[in-house]
Amino acid sequence: MITLGDVVRRQLHVPTIAAVRDVASVLAAGSADTLAVLFYGSNLRTGLIEGVLDFYVLTAGPPERGMWPTVSYREFAHHGETVRAKIATMRLATFAKAAAARTLDTTIWTRFVQPSALVWVREPAIASQVAAAIGDAARSAARFAAALGPASGTADTYWRALFRQTYAAELRVERKGREGQILGFDPARYDELLPLAWTADGIAFRDEAGVLRPDLPPARRAALQQAWARRRRAGKPINIARLVRAAFTFEGAARYGLWKVERHTGVAVPLTPWREKHPILAAPGVFWRVWRARSHTGTTTP
């Protein structure tokens, strides 16, 4: 009988392209504290290197106090191409705690109930710890989906209800129907994942030809809804605090910002030493330069 752990391990070892593995090796070599490197996001689904690759670097040590993760942006030369990567770094202990919903943060279990690949790991025992944390992320997400979704419905219905709630709780601007893009890439995976995660979390349910009905006692449903209300209230303040912190600690922020500007407007702005050192102070000048350039070409910023 297949279990949630089986699905998680299968997912974490999905093949990835050479560029992803090479970047992960470079990231792992950057610190003796690195335990594992996870790759996730749309590029995992497409197998392409366009845009920015998303990595989580998990390190040794006790859970962090204060804000996490630390975010950076780097560019790598790979066989004549530029590979761009956004790297979030945090301790594995913090990651596991957040994945198990033992913090008010929702970002870790929301993101890692979605597919991810373990592209570098120090040793098999660490791989088992990462797999356990990813399994906990699935259990956390499925638990809240049962409480926030309808009394009965398909797995897709529960996942959609969950993602809509998490998008509303976080300080994120997502296009309407974003959850459909996530679920539509591999709907069979999510259909399989939800009942396995409920089983692993001790949630009984009925499955009548694909229509699921979780058996949540009223007291547990109420407790989960109260727990979600606390997370919803804390979501945006946590995100704002992270943005403020990132404004002063985001390594490579200027390079990343100028690349995004050129990608979205077509206007190339040189990276000067001053812009690299003072990305926040440089931002108004960059926006002015882009506005002037687009005005002269007769276009407007979307």
Secondary structure, DSSP 8 states (H G I E B T S, - for coil): ---HHHHHHHHHT----HHHHHHHHHHHHT-TTEEEEEEESHHHHH---SSEEEEEEEE-SS--SSS--EEEEEEEEETTEEEEEEEEEEEHHHHHHHHTT-SS--HHHHHHTS-EEEEEES-HHHHHHHHHHHHHHHHHHHHHHHHHS-SSB-HHHHHHHHHHHHHHHTT----TTHHHHHHHHSHHHHHHHHHHHHHHTT--EEEETTEEEE---HHHHHHHHHHHHHHHHHHHHHHHHHHHHHHHH-BTHHHHHHHHHHHHH-------HHHHH-HHHHHHHHHHHHHHHHHHTT----
